[in-house]
Amino acid sequence: MGEYARIVKVTADRIYLDGEDLWALNQMGIIFVVIAKEGMAVREDALALAKLSPNVAERKTVMYHGRGSKQTTEELVTRVIGVKGLTTYDQYGTPEHTRQRNRKDFQGNPINAVVVDLWENEPSGPVYLTNASVEHPLGAFNDYDDRSTVENGLWREAKQAWDFQHYPQRNEAGVVVHVFFTLVVMALATAYRLWKEREEKALRNLFAASLLKGQGARAWRRELKAENRKKVIVFVQGRYGIFHVAEFSVLAGLRIRAMGIPPKLGSPADILARYGLSP
């Protein structure tokens, strides 16, 4: 990323689990957190040794069910356990190191693990492999949770709301151009939404605005459609105006019923005055 940023931490799904790649990240001083696959010796060792580890941390949250006088609460407990120095991940090292894993004198490189003993009261959670400290195992647990930001905020949005996977031409140039323009339009739309949030709520801090209320593009479009479904665009001699359909009806000299129209609609002069215009 040149002079703009430096990668300091990597989280990945288990499909990308590769010991040699993780070792390379470790040698570069980059923290990684990845889920171990079932059947791996290092995973089974982590589960067994977790029973003896003193590095236990819990996080408790309260979930509310129902409303009013019938509302009940439920305490959700997440318990994670850090296990240090596991040496049974024989692929964690250089290619030369991996080739020697069947030798009797082979010694694996140590790697740490975080075992999720309880996840919101549910037992048998995943096992994370990491080169980070596990003295406070919730740290690695929370780091991996950040991966959902990419999955749900970028990748899923791009695929579902922006047709990221529907290439106009199935060749290298067509795919590259499609990916580039899709991401550019996503960035522009996000920039517009951030600007709109700041304009409408000037007292709201930037961090809160940047979350965009967790609202994806499709939900945002539905909201815009609902907000503007009773508006019309009027073009007159190279100019245009956006009016509520009831306002337009009054300006056009039509008689309308009172039901469902905005309060204080006023006369044509009143309507134009609200937009800084005169009859």
One Martini backbone bead per residue (centre of mass of N, CA, C, O) as a GRO file, in nm:
protein
  279
    1MET     BB    1   0.051   0.067   0.008
    2GLY     BB    2   0.286   0.221   0.057
    3GLU     BB    3   0.254   0.538   0.223
    4TYR     BB    4  -0.052   0.497   0.338
    5ALA     BB    5  -0.004   0.191   0.439
    6ARG     BB    6   0.000  -0.093   0.681
    7ILE     BB    7   0.020  -0.420   0.731
    8VAL     BB    8  -0.068  -0.584   1.064
    9LYS     BB    9  -0.334  -0.762   0.987
   10VAL     BB   10  -0.474  -1.103   0.954
   11THR     BB   11  -0.781  -1.241   0.829
   12ALA     BB   12  -0.909  -1.583   0.779
   13ASP     BB   13  -1.032  -1.836   0.637
   14ARG     BB   14  -0.992  -2.179   0.625
   15ILE     BB   15  -0.942  -2.194   0.310
   16TYR     BB   16  -0.655  -2.017   0.366
   17LEU     BB   17  -0.502  -2.235   0.503
   18ASP     BB   18  -0.136  -2.183   0.541
   19GLY     BB   19   0.160  -2.236   0.688
   20GLU     BB   20   0.361  -2.081   0.504
   21ASP     BB   21   0.206  -1.814   0.498
   22LEU     BB   22   0.199  -1.768   0.805
   23TRP     BB   23   0.505  -1.762   0.841
   24ALA     BB   24   0.556  -1.518   0.659
   25LEU     BB   25   0.392  -1.323   0.832
   26ASN     BB   26   0.559  -1.360   1.089
   27GLN     BB   27   0.833  -1.258   0.961
   28MET     BB   28   0.685  -0.963   0.905
   29GLY     BB   29   0.507  -0.888   1.169
   30ILE     BB   30   0.223  -1.024   1.119
   31ILE     BB   31  -0.083  -1.060   1.225
   32PHE     BB   32  -0.276  -1.364   1.282
   33VAL     BB   33  -0.616  -1.506   1.208
   34VAL     BB   34  -0.728  -1.852   1.210
   35ILE     BB   35  -0.907  -2.128   1.130
   36ALA     BB   36  -0.924  -2.442   1.217
   37LYS     BB   37  -0.935  -2.759   1.110
   38GLU     BB   38  -1.073  -3.043   1.106
   39GLY     BB   39  -0.825  -3.291   1.213
   40MET     BB   40  -0.618  -3.129   1.332
   41ALA     BB   41  -0.373  -3.166   1.560
   42VAL     BB   42  -0.369  -2.873   1.676
   43ARG     BB   43  -0.667  -2.869   1.749
   44GLU     BB   44  -0.679  -3.110   1.943
   45ASP     BB   45  -0.466  -2.997   2.139
   46ALA     BB   46  -0.614  -2.738   2.215
   47LEU     BB   47  -0.864  -2.874   2.340
   48ALA     BB   48  -0.706  -3.030   2.560
   49LEU     BB   49  -0.527  -2.787   2.687
   50ALA     BB   50  -0.758  -2.591   2.774
   51LYS     BB   51  -0.816  -2.735   3.054
   52LEU     BB   52  -0.516  -2.612   3.168
   53SER     BB   53  -0.559  -2.321   3.115
   54PRO     BB   54  -0.539  -1.982   3.254
   55ASN     BB   55  -0.646  -1.838   2.977
   56VAL     BB   56  -0.936  -1.691   3.076
   57ALA     BB   57  -1.232  -1.553   2.909
   58GLU     BB   58  -1.514  -1.326   2.950
   59ARG     BB   59  -1.840  -1.247   2.795
   60LYS     BB   60  -2.119  -1.035   2.875
   61THR     BB   61  -2.459  -1.036   2.768
   62VAL     BB   62  -2.778  -0.876   2.698
   63MET     BB   63  -3.096  -1.010   2.619
   64TYR     BB   64  -3.400  -0.902   2.479
   65HIS     BB   65  -3.744  -1.004   2.542
   66GLY     BB   66  -3.967  -0.827   2.438
   67ARG     BB   67  -4.223  -0.611   2.595
   68GLY     BB   68  -4.259  -0.446   2.859
   69SER     BB   69  -4.395  -0.642   3.107
   70LYS     BB   70  -4.286  -0.908   2.920
   71GLN     BB   71  -4.000  -0.861   2.959
   72THR     BB   72  -3.692  -1.033   2.901
   73THR     BB   73  -3.383  -1.181   3.011
   74GLU     BB   74  -3.051  -1.275   2.872
   75GLU     BB   75  -2.754  -1.434   2.941
   76LEU     BB   76  -2.454  -1.407   2.752
   77VAL     BB   77  -2.182  -1.640   2.715
   78THR     BB   78  -1.833  -1.588   2.646
   79ARG     BB   79  -1.568  -1.839   2.619
   80VAL     BB   80  -1.210  -1.813   2.628
   81ILE     BB   81  -0.896  -1.991   2.536
   82GLY     BB   82  -0.553  -1.985   2.588
   83VAL     BB   83  -0.287  -2.135   2.385
   84LYS     BB   84   0.048  -2.218   2.405
   85GLY     BB   85   0.296  -2.352   2.207
   86LEU     BB   86   0.224  -2.514   1.956
   87THR     BB   87   0.386  -2.811   1.764
   88THR     BB   88   0.151  -2.961   1.554
   89TYR     BB   89   0.214  -2.763   1.303
   90ASP     BB   90   0.400  -2.881   1.040
   91GLN     BB   91   0.333  -2.632   0.820
   92TYR     BB   92   0.474  -2.422   1.013
   93GLY     BB   93   0.679  -2.290   0.767
   94THR     BB   94   0.899  -2.368   0.562
   95PRO     BB   95   0.937  -2.573   0.302
   96GLU     BB   96   1.177  -2.724   0.431
   97HIS     BB   97   1.042  -2.780   0.701
   98THR     BB   98   0.800  -2.948   0.586
   99ARG     BB   99   0.974  -3.182   0.454
  100GLN     BB  100   1.068  -3.277   0.769
  101ARG     BB  101   0.807  -3.396   0.929
  102ASN     BB  102   0.899  -3.725   0.921
  103ARG     BB  103   1.107  -3.684   1.120
  104LYS     BB  104   1.213  -3.765   1.438
  105ASP     BB  105   1.356  -3.462   1.486
  106PHE     BB  106   1.109  -3.303   1.458
  107GLN     BB  107   1.028  -2.944   1.503
  108GLY     BB  108   0.790  -2.739   1.571
  109ASN     BB  109   0.644  -2.445   1.544
  110PRO     BB  110   0.516  -2.217   1.741
  111ILE     BB  111   0.164  -2.185   1.828
  112ASN     BB  112  -0.133  -2.029   1.881
  113ALA     BB  113  -0.450  -2.051   2.070
  114VAL     BB  114  -0.819  -2.020   2.045
  115VAL     BB  115  -1.075  -2.134   2.250
  116VAL     BB  116  -1.423  -2.184   2.210
  117ASP     BB  117  -1.623  -2.281   2.467
  118LEU     BB  118  -1.823  -2.028   2.445
  119TRP     BB  119  -2.114  -1.909   2.241
  120GLU     BB  120  -2.363  -1.781   2.363
  121ASN     BB  121  -2.403  -2.069   2.535
  122GLU     BB  122  -2.251  -2.227   2.313
  123PRO     BB  123  -2.087  -2.499   2.245
  124SER     BB  124  -1.834  -2.575   2.041
  125GLY     BB  125  -1.627  -2.397   1.911
  126PRO     BB  126  -1.376  -2.260   1.768
  127VAL     BB  127  -1.033  -2.257   1.640
  128TYR     BB  128  -0.765  -2.037   1.678
  129LEU     BB  129  -0.491  -1.924   1.492
  130THR     BB  130  -0.189  -1.761   1.630
  131ASN     BB  131   0.081  -1.505   1.687
  132ALA     BB  132  -0.051  -1.394   1.917
  133SER     BB  133  -0.133  -1.314   2.210
  134VAL     BB  134  -0.307  -1.522   2.487
  135GLU     BB  135  -0.349  -1.378   2.760
  136HIS     BB  136  -0.592  -1.223   2.593
  137PRO     BB  137  -0.816  -1.397   2.402
  138LEU     BB  138  -1.024  -1.176   2.305
  139GLY     BB  139  -0.848  -1.039   2.098
  140ALA     BB  140  -0.850  -1.260   1.874
  141PHE     BB  141  -1.154  -1.291   1.862
  142ASN     BB  142  -1.208  -0.995   1.768
  143ASP     BB  143  -1.031  -0.994   1.517
  144TYR     BB  144  -1.196  -1.205   1.357
  145ASP     BB  145  -1.467  -1.046   1.359
  146ASP     BB  146  -1.369  -0.831   1.142
  147ARG     BB  147  -1.425  -1.005   0.887
  148SER     BB  148  -1.732  -0.930   0.862
  149THR     BB  149  -1.688  -0.654   0.733
  150VAL     BB  150  -1.609  -0.768   0.459
  151GLU     BB  151  -1.837  -0.966   0.404
  152ASN     BB  152  -2.088  -0.754   0.468
  153GLY     BB  153  -1.968  -0.462   0.353
  154LEU     BB  154  -1.842  -0.568   0.063
  155TRP     BB  155  -1.880  -0.848  -0.066
  156ARG     BB  156  -2.189  -0.872  -0.040
  157GLU     BB  157  -2.260  -0.602  -0.166
  158ALA     BB  158  -2.127  -0.650  -0.439
  159LYS     BB  159  -2.289  -0.906  -0.516
  160GLN     BB  160  -2.597  -0.819  -0.448
  161ALA     BB  161  -2.612  -0.489  -0.519
  162TRP     BB  162  -2.366  -0.476  -0.771
  163ASP     BB  163  -2.303  -0.717  -0.963
  164PHE     BB  164  -2.007  -0.843  -0.939
  165GLN     BB  165  -2.059  -1.142  -1.097
  166HIS     BB  166  -2.168  -0.981  -1.367
  167TYR     BB  167  -2.016  -1.014  -1.650
  168PRO     BB  168  -2.010  -0.891  -1.972
  169GLN     BB  169  -1.719  -1.037  -1.999
  170ARG     BB  170  -1.530  -1.353  -2.023
  171ASN     BB  171  -1.258  -1.179  -1.964
  172GLU     BB  172  -1.002  -1.013  -1.840
  173ALA     BB  173  -1.083  -0.725  -1.923
  174GLY     BB  174  -1.382  -0.740  -1.836
  175VAL     BB  175  -1.334  -0.804  -1.536
  176VAL     BB  176  -1.153  -0.565  -1.458
  177VAL     BB  177  -1.350  -0.340  -1.537
  178HIS     BB  178  -1.588  -0.430  -1.363
  179VAL     BB  179  -1.447  -0.419  -1.089
  180PHE     BB  180  -1.357  -0.127  -1.095
  181PHE     BB  181  -1.639   0.012  -1.138
  182THR     BB  182  -1.784  -0.109  -0.899
  183LEU     BB  183  -1.597   0.010  -0.676
  184VAL     BB  184  -1.625   0.305  -0.758
  185VAL     BB  185  -1.933   0.330  -0.720
  186MET     BB  186  -1.937   0.246  -0.428
  187ALA     BB  187  -1.759   0.479  -0.327
  188LEU     BB  188  -1.939   0.711  -0.427
  189ALA     BB  189  -2.195   0.631  -0.274
  190THR     BB  190  -2.066   0.647   0.006
  191ALA     BB  191  -1.977   0.942  -0.009
  192TYR     BB  192  -2.262   1.055  -0.043
  193ARG     BB  193  -2.383   0.940   0.220
  194LEU     BB  194  -2.190   1.087   0.410
  195TRP     BB  195  -2.259   1.370   0.321
  196LYS     BB  196  -2.563   1.351   0.383
  197GLU     BB  197  -2.534   1.296   0.684
  198ARG     BB  198  -2.380   1.560   0.755
  199GLU     BB  199  -2.592   1.759   0.649
  200GLU     BB  200  -2.841   1.649   0.826
  201LYS     BB  201  -2.617   1.580   1.077
  202ALA     BB  202  -2.395   1.793   1.206
  203LEU     BB  203  -2.374   1.675   1.515
  204ARG     BB  204  -2.269   1.426   1.401
  205ASN     BB  205  -2.033   1.214   1.405
  206LEU     BB  206  -1.830   1.060   1.178
  207PHE     BB  207  -1.831   0.771   1.284
  208ALA     BB  208  -2.136   0.730   1.293
  209ALA     BB  209  -2.185   0.800   0.993
  210SER     BB  210  -1.999   0.572   0.864
  211LEU     BB  211  -2.202   0.335   0.936
  212LEU     BB  212  -2.493   0.377   0.816
  213LYS     BB  213  -2.663   0.187   1.010
  214GLY     BB  214  -2.598  -0.085   0.849
  215GLN     BB  215  -2.680  -0.001   0.555
  216GLY     BB  216  -2.747  -0.109   0.263
  217ALA     BB  217  -2.809  -0.048  -0.065
  218ARG     BB  218  -3.094  -0.171  -0.090
  219ALA     BB  219  -3.220  -0.035   0.159
  220TRP     BB  220  -3.157   0.253   0.065
  221ARG     BB  221  -3.327   0.246  -0.193
  222ARG     BB  222  -3.597   0.187  -0.055
  223GLU     BB  223  -3.596   0.443   0.114
  224LEU     BB  224  -3.588   0.647  -0.119
  225LYS     BB  225  -3.846   0.549  -0.255
  226ALA     BB  226  -4.034   0.608  -0.014
  227GLU     BB  227  -3.961   0.917   0.015
  228ASN     BB  228  -4.027   0.971  -0.325
  229ARG     BB  229  -4.317   0.860  -0.424
  230LYS     BB  230  -4.463   1.171  -0.383
  231LYS     BB  231  -4.285   1.274  -0.623
  232VAL     BB  232  -4.204   1.532  -0.867
  233ILE     BB  233  -4.085   1.625  -1.192
  234VAL     BB  234  -4.042   1.955  -1.328
  235PHE     BB  235  -4.033   2.079  -1.665
  236VAL     BB  236  -3.921   2.425  -1.759
  237GLN     BB  237  -3.738   2.568  -1.975
  238GLY     BB  238  -3.463   2.413  -1.860
  239ARG     BB  239  -3.614   2.354  -1.594
  240TYR     BB  240  -3.644   2.233  -1.248
  241GLY     BB  241  -3.868   2.054  -1.014
  242ILE     BB  242  -3.938   1.936  -0.677
  243PHE     BB  243  -4.250   1.784  -0.584
  244HIS     BB  244  -4.518   1.736  -0.436
  245VAL     BB  245  -4.805   1.621  -0.565
  246ALA     BB  246  -4.981   1.830  -0.414
  247GLU     BB  247  -4.826   2.082  -0.499
  248PHE     BB  248  -4.861   2.042  -0.801
  249SER     BB  249  -5.169   2.051  -0.802
  250VAL     BB  250  -5.192   2.344  -0.705
  251LEU     BB  251  -5.014   2.473  -0.931
  252ALA     BB  252  -5.219   2.343  -1.160
  253GLY     BB  253  -5.527   2.390  -1.046
  254LEU     BB  254  -5.614   2.158  -0.870
  255ARG     BB  255  -5.843   1.954  -0.710
  256ILE     BB  256  -5.812   1.836  -0.373
  257ARG     BB  257  -5.798   1.635  -0.125
  258ALA     BB  258  -5.722   1.628   0.217
  259MET     BB  259  -5.642   1.343   0.205
  260GLY     BB  260  -5.290   1.285   0.242
  261ILE     BB  261  -5.188   1.565   0.274
  262PRO     BB  262  -4.996   1.803   0.355
  263PRO     BB  263  -4.952   2.017   0.584
  264LYS     BB  264  -4.963   2.335   0.506
  265LEU     BB  265  -4.977   2.387   0.193
  266GLY     BB  266  -5.126   2.612   0.060
  267SER     BB  267  -5.057   2.826  -0.170
  268PRO     BB  268  -4.885   2.885  -0.448
  269ALA     BB  269  -4.714   3.105  -0.309
  270ASP     BB  270  -4.628   2.935  -0.064
  271ILE     BB  271  -4.482   2.714  -0.218
  272LEU     BB  272  -4.272   2.891  -0.367
  273ALA     BB  273  -4.148   3.019  -0.109
  274ARG     BB  274  -4.019   2.751   0.000
  275TYR     BB  275  -3.821   2.769  -0.275
  276GLY     BB  276  -3.752   3.079  -0.345
  277LEU     BB  277  -4.011   3.174  -0.498
  278SER     BB  278  -4.212   3.339  -0.744
  279PRO     BB  279  -4.498   3.401  -0.936
   0.00000   0.00000   0.00000
